[in-house]
Amino acid sequence: MEDLDRAIVALLSRDGRMSYTELGRSTGLSTSAVHQRVRRLEQRGVIKGYAAIVDAESLGLPLTAFISIRPIDPAAPDDAPERLRQIEEIEACHSVAGEESYILKVRVESPAVLEALLARIRAAANVSTRTTIVLSTPYEARPPRA
């Protein structure tokens, strides 16, 4: 990837609403050249979309937890992501190396809701779980290095 494309991606990672004019000023390109580059980055899948960063606590979801899952039967098919896809409290699912197969990031209203969610996850995917509750988040969703 060219340095100018990296610069555009870095700028949009920090502010997805930045205008083509502002991007042009920051990169030294014309507005139309920036527009073409952004469109190409979107078409190539480098830029997958744009989203609002939402304060989960304001939405009544103050408890964040990471749930490591491991199949109860190691010979069973590795289909946990598909089995868990419909559970809306799961914000992210990461395949990992190590003892666990996946780590899930969840946001819920309370410890009681988390406990019920754990039961749903275990039943839906036939897995054992290990949970880590987040106490605070000094930073999150940092843009990638340019």
C-alpha positions in Angstrom: 0.0 0.0 0.0 1.3 3.5 -0.9 2.2 6.0 1.8 -0.6 8.3 0.7 -3.2 5.5 1.1 -1.8 4.7 4.5 -2.1 8.4 5.5 -5.7 8.5 4.3 -6.5 5.3 6.2 -4.9 6.6 9.4 -6.8 9.9 9.1 -10.2 8.2 8.5 -9.5 5.8 11.3 -9.3 8.7 13.7 -12.2 10.6 12.1 -14.5 8.6 9.8 -16.5 11.8 9.0 -13.5 13.8 7.7 -14.4 15.4 4.4 -12.5 14.8 1.2 -11.5 18.5 1.3 -10.0 18.0 4.8 -8.3 14.8 3.7 -6.8 16.6 0.7 -5.5 19.4 2.9 -3.8 16.8 5.2 -2.3 14.8 2.5 -1.5 17.4 -0.1 -3.9 15.9 -2.7 -6.8 17.4 -4.5 -10.3 16.7 -3.3 -11.0 14.6 -6.4 -7.8 12.6 -6.0 -8.6 11.9 -2.4 -12.2 10.8 -3.4 -10.8 8.4 -6.0 -8.3 6.9 -3.5 -10.9 6.5 -0.8 -13.3 4.8 -3.3 -10.4 2.4 -4.3 -9.6 1.6 -0.7 -13.3 0.8 -0.1 -13.5 -1.3 -3.2 -10.4 -3.3 -2.2 -11.8 -3.9 1.2 -9.1 -1.9 3.0 -11.9 0.4 4.4 -14.7 -1.9 5.4 -17.2 0.7 6.6 -17.8 3.6 8.8 -19.4 3.5 12.3 -20.2 5.6 15.3 -18.3 4.9 18.5 -21.0 4.6 21.1 -20.7 4.9 24.9 -22.0 1.5 26.0 -22.6 2.8 29.6 -24.9 5.5 28.3 -26.9 2.7 26.6 -27.3 0.9 30.0 -24.5 -1.6 29.3 -21.9 -0.8 32.0 -20.4 -4.3 32.4 -17.9 -5.5 29.8 -16.4 -9.0 30.0 -14.2 -11.3 28.0 -15.4 -14.9 27.8 -12.9 -17.5 26.8 -14.6 -20.6 25.4 -13.4 -24.1 24.8 -15.4 -27.0 23.3 -16.4 -29.6 25.8 -15.8 -32.3 23.2 -12.6 -31.5 21.3 -13.7 -33.8 18.5 -16.9 -31.8 17.9 -17.0 -29.5 14.8 -15.5 -26.0 15.2 -18.7 -24.1 14.7 -19.0 -22.0 17.8 -19.0 -18.6 16.0 -22.0 -19.7 13.9 -23.8 -21.1 16.9 -23.3 -17.9 18.8 -23.9 -15.4 16.0 -27.5 -14.6 17.0 -26.5 -13.7 20.6 -26.6 -9.9 20.4 -24.7 -9.3 23.6 -21.5 -10.6 22.0 -19.8 -7.6 20.5 -16.7 -9.5 19.1 -15.6 -13.1 18.6 -11.8 -13.8 18.2 -10.2 -17.1 17.3 -7.2 -17.5 19.5 -4.2 -19.7 20.0 -3.8 -21.4 23.4 -6.1 -23.5 25.5 -9.2 -21.7 24.5 -10.7 -21.7 21.0 -12.3 -18.3 21.0 -12.5 -15.1 23.2 -15.8 -13.3 23.1 -16.2 -9.6 24.1 -19.6 -9.0 25.7 -21.4 -5.9 27.1 -24.3 -6.4 29.5 -26.4 -4.6 32.1 -25.4 -6.4 35.3 -23.7 -9.5 36.8 -27.0 -11.3 36.8 -27.4 -10.7 33.1 -23.8 -11.9 32.6 -24.6 -15.1 34.5 -27.6 -15.8 32.3 -25.6 -15.0 29.2 -22.9 -17.5 30.2 -25.6 -20.2 30.5 -26.9 -19.3 27.0 -23.4 -19.4 25.5 -22.6 -22.8 27.1 -25.9 -24.3 25.9 -25.8 -22.8 22.4 -22.2 -23.9 21.6 -21.6 -26.8 24.0 -18.5 -25.1 25.5 -16.9 -24.4 28.8 -16.2 -20.8 29.7 -13.7 -18.7 31.6 -14.8 -15.1 32.2 -12.8 -12.0 32.9 -14.7 -8.9 34.0 -13.4 -5.5 32.8 -12.9 -3.0 35.7 -12.0 0.0 33.5 -10.9 0.7 29.9 -8.1 3.3 29.7 -8.4 3.1 25.8 -10.1 1.1 23.2 -10.7 1.1 19.4 -7.4 2.7 18.7 -6.7 3.3 15.0 -4.1 1.0 13.4 -0.5 2.2 13.0 -0.1 4.1 9.7 
